Amino acid sequence: MSTIRRQITIEASPRAIWAALTTVEGLKSWLADEATVIPSVAGRFSVTVEGDEGPLTETGRFHTVRPTSKLELHFDKFSPGPWKGSALTFTTAREGEQTVVNLVHTSPGFDDPALVKQVDDDWRRALLALRDGLEG
């Protein structure tokens, strides 16, 4: 099982980052082309991204929801994309005028080094888009 870890510092409040992680408008601003979210424990979510081969939708449930500090998602094991059966955790911590966002994405399906590199690169780009959207 492989784990992808990423960290980024954003000049925004934890509340603004939380909204970007847990609302349809927020997710569409940096990650997804379409989204549905019910940000509560056991609440469902889906994110759809347009890829080279058409739209790809990942679905799952919220596992941990601690507003403005921790969000843990579990992707359905039957999702069609590379995140199926994985767990994704975001944590935030305030540092002065900035907020540090940590991402941990773990999956038993991350056994192919090429897939791990692709997902890691996708998260790097996505977190930069999150920062650009909140700071711009």
C-alpha positions as CSV (number, residue, x, y, z in Angstrom):
1,M,0.0,0.0,0.0
2,S,1.4,3.4,-1.0
3,T,0.8,6.8,0.5
4,I,1.0,10.1,-1.3
5,R,1.7,13.1,1.0
6,R,1.5,16.7,-0.1
7,Q,1.6,20.0,1.8
8,I,0.9,23.5,0.7
9,T,0.7,26.9,2.5
10,I,-2.1,29.1,1.4
11,E,-2.8,32.8,2.3
12,A,-6.4,32.1,3.2
13,S,-8.4,31.2,6.3
14,P,-9.1,27.6,7.3
15,R,-12.8,28.5,6.7
16,A,-12.2,29.5,3.1
17,I,-10.2,26.4,2.5
18,W,-12.9,24.3,4.2
19,A,-15.5,25.8,1.8
20,A,-13.2,24.9,-1.2
21,L,-13.1,21.3,0.0
22,T,-16.7,20.7,1.0
23,T,-19.0,22.7,-1.3
24,V,-19.9,22.2,-4.9
25,E,-18.8,25.7,-5.8
26,G,-15.5,25.2,-4.0
27,L,-14.7,21.9,-5.6
28,K,-15.6,23.2,-9.0
29,S,-13.2,26.1,-8.5
30,W,-10.1,23.9,-8.3
31,L,-10.7,20.2,-8.6
32,A,-13.8,19.0,-10.5
33,D,-15.9,19.9,-13.5
34,E,-19.0,18.6,-11.6
35,A,-19.5,17.7,-8.0
36,T,-22.1,16.7,-5.4
37,V,-21.4,16.8,-1.7
38,I,-23.1,16.1,1.6
39,P,-20.3,17.0,4.0
40,S,-21.3,15.1,7.1
41,V,-20.1,11.8,8.5
42,A,-21.3,9.0,6.1
43,G,-22.5,11.7,3.7
44,R,-22.0,10.9,0.0
45,F,-19.9,12.8,-2.5
46,S,-19.0,12.6,-6.2
47,V,-16.5,14.5,-8.3
48,T,-16.4,14.4,-12.1
49,V,-13.3,15.4,-14.1
50,E,-13.1,15.7,-17.8
51,G,-10.1,13.7,-19.0
52,D,-8.5,12.8,-22.3
53,E,-10.9,9.8,-22.6
54,G,-14.0,11.6,-21.5
55,P,-15.5,12.3,-18.0
56,L,-14.4,10.3,-15.0
57,T,-16.5,10.2,-11.9
58,E,-15.2,9.2,-8.5
59,T,-17.7,8.5,-5.7
60,G,-17.5,7.8,-1.9
61,R,-18.4,8.8,1.6
62,F,-17.2,11.3,4.1
63,H,-15.6,9.5,7.0
64,T,-14.3,12.3,9.3
65,V,-15.7,15.8,9.2
66,R,-14.2,18.3,11.7
67,P,-15.0,21.7,10.2
68,T,-12.0,23.8,9.3
69,S,-9.5,21.3,10.6
70,K,-9.9,17.7,9.3
71,L,-11.7,16.0,6.4
72,E,-11.4,12.3,5.6
73,L,-13.0,10.7,2.5
74,H,-13.2,7.1,1.5
75,F,-13.7,6.4,-2.2
76,D,-16.0,3.6,-3.2
77,K,-14.1,0.4,-4.1
78,F,-16.2,0.1,-7.3
79,S,-15.4,3.7,-8.5
80,P,-14.1,3.5,-12.1
81,G,-11.1,5.7,-11.6
82,P,-7.6,5.3,-10.0
83,W,-8.8,6.4,-6.6
84,K,-11.2,3.5,-6.0
85,G,-10.9,2.0,-2.6
86,S,-8.6,4.7,-1.4
87,A,-8.7,7.1,1.6
88,L,-8.0,10.8,1.4
89,T,-7.4,13.1,4.3
90,F,-7.0,16.9,4.4
91,T,-5.9,18.6,7.6
92,T,-5.4,22.4,8.0
93,A,-3.5,24.4,10.6
94,R,-3.4,28.2,10.9
95,E,0.1,29.8,10.8
96,G,-0.3,33.6,11.2
97,E,-2.1,34.9,8.1
98,Q,-1.6,31.6,6.3
99,T,-3.0,28.1,6.5
100,V,-1.0,24.9,6.0
101,V,-2.9,22.2,4.2
102,N,-1.8,18.7,4.4
103,L,-3.0,15.9,2.1
104,V,-2.5,12.2,2.7
105,H,-3.9,9.8,0.0
106,T,-3.5,6.1,0.7
107,S,-4.6,3.2,-1.4
108,P,-4.0,-0.5,-1.7
109,G,-4.3,0.0,-5.4
110,F,-1.3,2.3,-5.5
111,D,1.0,-0.6,-6.3
112,D,2.0,0.6,-9.8
113,P,4.8,3.2,-9.6
114,A,3.5,4.9,-12.7
115,L,0.0,5.3,-11.2
116,V,1.5,6.7,-7.9
117,K,3.5,9.2,-9.9
118,Q,0.4,10.2,-12.0
119,V,-1.8,10.6,-8.8
120,D,1.0,12.5,-7.0
121,D,1.4,14.9,-10.0
122,D,-2.4,15.3,-10.2
123,W,-2.5,16.3,-6.5
124,R,0.5,18.7,-7.0
125,R,-1.4,20.5,-9.8
126,A,-4.7,20.4,-7.9
127,L,-3.3,21.9,-4.7
128,L,-1.6,24.7,-6.8
129,A,-5.0,25.4,-8.4
130,L,-6.6,25.5,-4.9
131,R,-4.0,28.0,-3.7
132,D,-4.2,30.1,-6.9
133,G,-8.0,30.2,-6.6
134,L,-8.0,31.3,-3.0
135,E,-5.1,33.8,-3.2
136,G,-6.0,35.2,-6.6
